[in-house]
Amino acid sequence: MGVDYDPKGDMVVDVKDDGDCDVKYKGQKMDYDTYVDEMEDRATRNQQGKSITTSSIGTFSGFGEGTLKKPYKLNK
């Protein structure tokens, strides 16, 4: 495919002689099905032109008055 879906090397798959495998993500044990799901998500995000390793939807800007002009305050 030509795309490295784990550029940081966070996921490690250890295939055993009997065909079973151990999967670790950042040193923590992970279920193989979860690993496959994550790789599918990364491939989908890559196809959509998004970041492979992050799925952040943005940052929280907080509560308060802020600096945006409210439509009802524009003409005052």
N, C-alpha and C positions, 0 to 999 in steps of 0.2 A: 504494500500500500504506500510505502514511502513516508508515513507519518508516525512519529514517536508519540504515542498516546500517554506515555509516562515519562516526560522529559526530566522530571526531578528525581526519578528512580525511587519514588515513595512506595511503590507496590512491588512485592517480591513473591514470585510463585516458585515453590519448590516441589517439582514432580518426583514422586517416589517410584521405586521399582515396581510396585504393585499397581501403578496407575493413579493412585490417590495423590492429592496434592495439599500442601499447606500454603496458605496465602497470608501475607502480612502487609499491612498498610501503616507506614510510619512506625514500624516495630510492634504494632498491635495485631493480634490474630483477627482474620477476616474470613467470612464464609465465602466459598468459591462462587456461589450464585450472586452474592453482593459484588464480588470482583467483576464478574461478567457484566452485570448491570452498570457498574461504574465505567467500564471500558466502552459499552454501548453509548452511554451518555456523553462521554468524551468525544466519540466518533461523530455523534449527532451535532454536538456543539461546534466541532471543527468544520463540519459540512455547512453549518449556518454562519460560519465566519466568526464565531465567538471564541473566547479563551478556552483552551482545553482543560486547564487545571482549576479554574475558578468558575463558579456559577453565581457570583454575587449579583444582586439586583440593584445595588447602590448602597448609599450610606444614609443613616438617619440624620436629619438636619435639626431635630429638636423641636421643642414647643416654645412659644413666646410670640412677641409682637412681630419680630422679623423686620425685613426691609422691603418686602414686596408691597407694591401699591394695591390696595383693595379696590375693586371696581366701584364700590359705593363711596370711596374717599377721593377719587380722581378729580372731581370737579369742585372740591372745597378749598 
